Structures are given as C-alpha cells and as structure tokens.
C-alpha cells in the first residue's frame, strides 16, 4: 500500500501531471525541492550537488519517483552534454544511496529513463530485452539506470521507465508543432522514414501510477504507445487532425547543420520501441494509436486525410 510519494521534477510537464493524479487518488505527494526556503509539510529539501537532503521528511515515504534532469532539447555543446549526463547520474546515484541506507527504506524507487537507450536502430522492433545502442543518449541512459544500483542492492523495488516522445497539446513537442501545422507550414523531417516512439501524457501518467502499485514490476519498462510511427505517418496524422496540408520537408543536412548531434540523434534517429512488458502486465492504453490520440487532442476525428508528400 502506497500512501506517501516523494517526487522530484514535480514542477515539470510530467511531474506536475503525475503529482495531480496521485493526489486525486488520495496519496500524499511531497515535492523534492532545491530551494531550502520552500521546504515544508509537502516539500523535502535536497541538493544532489552538495549531497544534502532532509531525511527527517523521508521517514514515512513509501515510494520515490525521480524525474529531474537537465532538459534534453537544445544545442549539445560540451557543457550541455555534461549537464545532461551529470544532472541525471549524480542525482540518481545520490538519491539511491541515501534510500539504501534508510531503515526501513521506501518500498519503490521509480526512475525516469528514455528510449534513447536503444540508439538509432532503423526499423528494428525493440523491446526491453533489446541491447543498448550507441551514441550520446544511449550512454546517458545506460549510466542513468546503473546509478540506481545502490537501491537495487538494498532490496528496494526499482523500476526504470523508458519514456518515448511525450505528446500533449498543452506543451512539449506537440505544443511547439501545433502552431506551425495550423499555419499550413508542417512537413516531414528528413526522409520521414525514421520511427518515433511516442506516448500521450495521459497514458504516461497512468502507466507511472500503474507501475508504482504493481508489486511485480521491476527493472526496465518501455513507456510508449503500442504503435510507433514513422515521422511521415506522424506528419500525416497531425495534418489530418488539424485539417491542414503538410507539403513541406526539412532536409536532413539542414537539421544536422542547425541542431548538430542533437538533431542527428533525436530528430533523425529511428527507434521502433514497443511496450512489451507493460502489455504483458495487462496495462491498458487509452490512446494506443497516433490518429486516435491526435483526434482526441484536437477534437477533429472526422476530418479528411491531409495531403502529405
């Protein structure tokens, strides 16, 4: 039985939605905050950089959800890469070692990860048993997940949730694309053949809650919809949902020039990831297909197909 959850990254897109959902279930949610002035009944002060944490407020915590980390999007300078890696590995290592020393420790540690773990794999179907890939993101994810080993060794049930692209009209990737497509300026990226593994924010939050309460859930879980799509399929579906054309295409060399290795790995890279373990655990997706998800977002289920070249 989970009554109290400590949550990092609580002010972010995923964290805020998860915190609200858990609160509606009657669960007490305590935010991990880095500003000591914010500490209070519903907040726990911590500073991974300084290796400081208010353990007193952890005493009745049943589960911990760690979502924090430097934003991935942006030009990957050397300093940006270092922040992306360090913010995830250092904080996870510190948190898991602290939890491992508690007596008794929390029952569950749920740590965010990403489908970047698999690297650029073309049209290969990837599940949780697939080996890690190559590239910067794959390296980050491998080290990120390994950073929780202290908690695993202490007998804490540890779950690594490998997120795909999170879709919601309220922000994130789709929030940026919406205005472009509404203006009729949308189009595929590169060849359009790269696979996108995605999940709606609603289903992501439901899956995280499901994994928190599933006593048998241990190790990696791909938190993605059952039907990954190519960028061309995604473009066609979004244009159709908005009843707009999508004639344009952004050439791959331009993306590489403008975004560097971030564009190469995140925009042009292909990961056809499926949620095998979630489905085996009988989790039910509310939005399993991209067309149903986008139609629900924009309330235009009966619009005709868009013309996408």
C-alpha positions in Angstrom: 0.0 0.0 0.0 1.5 3.3 -1.1 0.3 6.3 1.0 3.1 8.9 0.5 5.3 9.5 -2.5 8.3 11.8 -2.8 8.5 13.3 -6.3 11.4 15.1 -8.0 10.8 17.2 -11.1 7.4 18.0 -9.7 7.1 21.3 -11.5 7.8 19.9 -14.9 5.3 18.8 -17.5 5.3 15.1 -16.4 5.9 15.7 -12.7 3.0 18.2 -12.3 0.6 15.9 -14.1 1.7 12.9 -12.1 1.5 14.8 -8.8 -2.1 15.9 -9.5 -3.1 12.3 -10.5 -1.6 10.8 -7.4 -3.2 13.4 -5.2 -6.6 12.6 -6.7 -6.0 9.0 -5.6 -5.6 10.2 -2.0 -1.8 9.8 -2.0 0.3 12.4 -0.2 2.8 13.8 -2.6 5.9 15.5 -1.3 8.0 17.5 -3.8 11.7 17.3 -3.7 12.9 20.9 -4.0 16.3 22.5 -4.2 15.3 25.8 -2.5 15.5 25.4 1.3 13.0 28.2 1.7 10.3 26.1 0.0 10.7 23.2 2.5 7.5 22.5 4.4 4.9 19.8 5.1 4.6 18.9 1.4 8.2 19.6 0.4 11.5 17.9 1.0 14.7 19.9 0.6 17.6 18.2 -1.2 20.8 19.3 -3.1 22.4 16.5 -5.0 25.4 18.7 -5.9 26.1 19.3 -2.2 24.9 15.8 -1.2 22.4 17.2 1.2 18.8 16.0 1.9 16.2 16.4 4.7 15.9 12.7 5.7 13.5 13.6 8.5 10.7 14.1 6.0 11.5 10.8 4.3 10.6 8.7 7.3 7.1 7.8 6.2 7.7 7.9 2.4 6.5 4.7 0.7 7.8 5.4 -2.8 10.1 7.8 -4.6 9.6 9.0 -8.2 12.7 10.6 -9.7 12.0 12.7 -12.9 14.5 15.5 -12.6 17.3 16.3 -15.1 18.7 18.9 -17.5 16.4 19.4 -20.5 17.5 17.3 -23.5 16.5 19.8 -26.2 19.0 22.4 -27.2 22.4 22.6 -28.9 24.6 19.9 -27.5 27.7 21.8 -26.6 30.3 20.1 -24.5 28.9 21.9 -21.4 25.3 21.0 -22.3 26.2 17.3 -22.7 28.0 17.4 -19.4 24.9 18.9 -17.7 22.6 16.4 -19.3 24.6 13.4 -18.1 25.7 14.7 -14.7 22.2 16.0 -13.7 20.8 12.5 -14.2 23.6 10.2 -13.0 24.7 12.3 -10.0 21.2 12.9 -8.6 20.1 9.3 -9.1 23.3 7.9 -7.5 22.9 10.2 -4.5 19.2 9.5 -4.1 19.6 5.7 -4.4 22.5 5.6 -2.0 20.6 7.6 0.6 17.5 5.4 0.3 19.6 2.3 0.6 20.9 3.4 4.0 17.4 4.1 5.4 15.9 1.6 7.8 13.4 0.7 6.6 13.8 2.1 3.1 10.9 3.1 0.8 9.3 0.2 -1.0 9.7 1.6 -4.5 12.1 3.8 -6.5 10.8 4.7 -9.9 13.4 6.5 -12.0 12.9 8.1 -15.4 14.9 6.9 -18.4 14.3 7.2 -22.1 14.0 5.2 -25.4 17.3 6.9 -26.3 18.7 3.8 -24.5 18.3 1.9 -27.8 20.1 4.4 -30.1 19.4 4.7 -33.8 18.1 1.2 -34.9 16.2 1.8 -38.1 13.0 -0.3 -38.4 14.2 -3.0 -35.9 11.4 -3.7 -33.3 12.8 -3.0 -29.9 11.6 -4.3 -26.5 13.1 -4.3 -23.0 15.3 -7.3 -23.8 16.9 -5.5 -26.8 20.5 -4.5 -26.1 21.5 -0.8 -25.7 22.5 1.1 -28.7 25.3 3.6 -29.5 25.5 7.3 -29.2 25.4 10.0 -26.6 21.8 9.4 -25.4 22.3 5.6 -25.2 25.4 6.3 -23.0 23.4 8.7 -20.8 20.5 6.2 -20.3 22.9 3.3 -19.5 24.7 5.3 -16.8 21.4 6.8 -15.6 19.9 3.4 -15.0 23.1 2.0 -13.4 23.1 4.9 -11.0 20.2 3.2 -9.1 22.2 0.1 -8.3 22.6 1.0 -4.6 18.8 1.0 -4.2 18.5 -2.3 -6.0 21.2 -3.8 -3.8 19.3 -2.7 -0.7 16.2 -4.7 -1.8 14.2 -1.6 -3.0 11.9 -2.4 -5.9 13.4 -0.3 -8.7 11.7 0.5 -12.0 13.4 2.2 -14.9 10.7 3.9 -17.1 12.0 4.4 -20.6 9.8 7.3 -22.0 9.2 7.9 -25.6 8.2 11.3 -27.1 5.5 12.6 -24.7 2.5 14.2 -26.5 0.1 16.7 -25.1 -1.4 19.8 -26.7 -0.6 21.8 -23.5 3.2 21.9 -24.2 6.3 20.0 -25.1 7.0 18.7 -28.6 3.4 18.9 -29.8 2.9 22.3 -28.3 5.7 23.7 -30.5 4.5 21.9 -33.6 0.8 22.8 -33.3 1.1 26.5 -34.4 3.4 25.5 -37.3 0.9 22.9 -38.7 -2.1 25.2 -38.1 -0.3 27.7 -40.3 0.0 25.1 -43.1 3.7 25.0 -42.8 4.1 21.5 -41.4 6.0 18.7 -43.1 8.2 15.7 -42.6 11.7 15.8 -41.2 14.4 14.3 -43.3 13.3 11.3 -45.3 10.3 10.8 -42.9 11.2 7.1 -42.5 12.6 7.4 -39.0 10.4 5.8 -36.4 9.0 7.8 -33.5 8.2 6.1 -30.2 5.6 8.2 -28.5 3.0 8.2 -25.7 0.3 10.6 -24.6 0.9 12.4 -21.3 -2.4 10.9 -20.0 -1.2 7.3 -20.7 2.3 8.1 -19.4 0.9 9.3 -16.1 -1.5 6.3 -15.9 1.5 3.9 -16.6 3.6 5.5 -13.9 0.8 5.1 -11.4 0.3 1.5 -12.5 4.0 0.7 -12.1 4.1 2.3 -8.6 1.4 -0.1 -7.4 2.4 -3.2 -9.4 4.4 -5.2 -6.8 5.9 -7.5 -9.5 7.2 -4.6 -11.7 11.0 -4.5 -11.5 13.6 -3.3 -14.0 13.1 -1.5 -17.3 9.7 -0.8 -18.8 9.2 0.9 -22.1 6.5 3.6 -21.6 5.5 4.1 -25.2 2.3 3.5 -27.1 1.9 0.1 -28.8 2.2 1.5 -32.3 5.3 3.5 -33.0 5.0 5.5 -36.3 7.4 6.9 -38.9 7.8 10.6 -39.0 5.9 10.7 -42.3 3.0 8.8 -40.6 3.1 11.2 -37.7 3.1 14.2 -40.0 0.2 12.9 -42.0 -1.8 12.2 -38.8 -1.2 15.7 -37.3 -2.0 17.5 -40.5 -5.2 15.5 -40.8 -6.2 16.2 -37.2 -5.8 19.9 -37.9 -7.3 19.7 -41.4 -4.3 21.4 -42.9 -1.9 20.4 -45.7 1.7 19.4 -44.9 3.6 19.8 -48.1 7.0 20.8 -46.7 10.0 18.8 -45.8 13.1 19.8 -43.8 16.1 18.2 -45.4 18.3 16.1 -43.1 21.5 18.1 -43.9 19.8 21.3 -42.7 18.7 19.6 -39.4 22.2 18.4 -38.9 23.6 21.8 -39.6 21.1 23.7 -37.4 20.9 21.3 -34.5 24.2 19.3 -34.6 24.3 15.9 -33.0 21.1 16.6 -31.1 19.2 16.8 -34.5 21.0 13.7 -35.7 20.1 11.5 -32.6 16.7 12.9 -31.6 15.2 14.1 -34.8 16.7 11.9 -37.5 17.4 8.9 -35.3 15.0 5.9 -35.5 13.8 3.8 -32.6 10.8 1.5 -33.1 10.2 0.7 -29.5 7.2 -1.3 -28.2 5.9 -1.6 -24.6 6.2 -5.4 -24.3 6.4 -5.6 -20.5 3.6 -3.1 -19.9 1.3 -5.1 -22.2 2.3 -8.4 -20.5 1.4 -6.8 -17.2 -2.1 -6.1 -18.8 -1.8 -2.3 -18.7 -4.5 -0.8 -21.0 -3.6 2.2 -23.1 -6.3 4.8 -23.5 -4.7 6.1 -26.7 -2.9 3.2 -28.5 -2.7 4.8 -32.0 -1.4 8.2 -33.1 -4.6 9.0 -35.1 -6.9 8.4 -32.1 -4.6 10.4 -29.8 -4.3 13.4 -32.1 -8.0 13.3 -33.0 -8.8 13.5 -29.3 -6.4 16.3 -28.7 -7.8 18.5 -31.4 -11.4 17.2 -31.4 -11.4 16.7 -35.2 -12.0 13.0 -35.5 -14.0 13.2 -38.7 -11.6 15.4 -40.7 -10.5 14.1 -44.1 -6.9 12.9 -44.6 -4.4 15.6 -45.3 -2.2 15.6 -48.4 1.3 14.8 -47.3 4.1 14.5 -49.8 
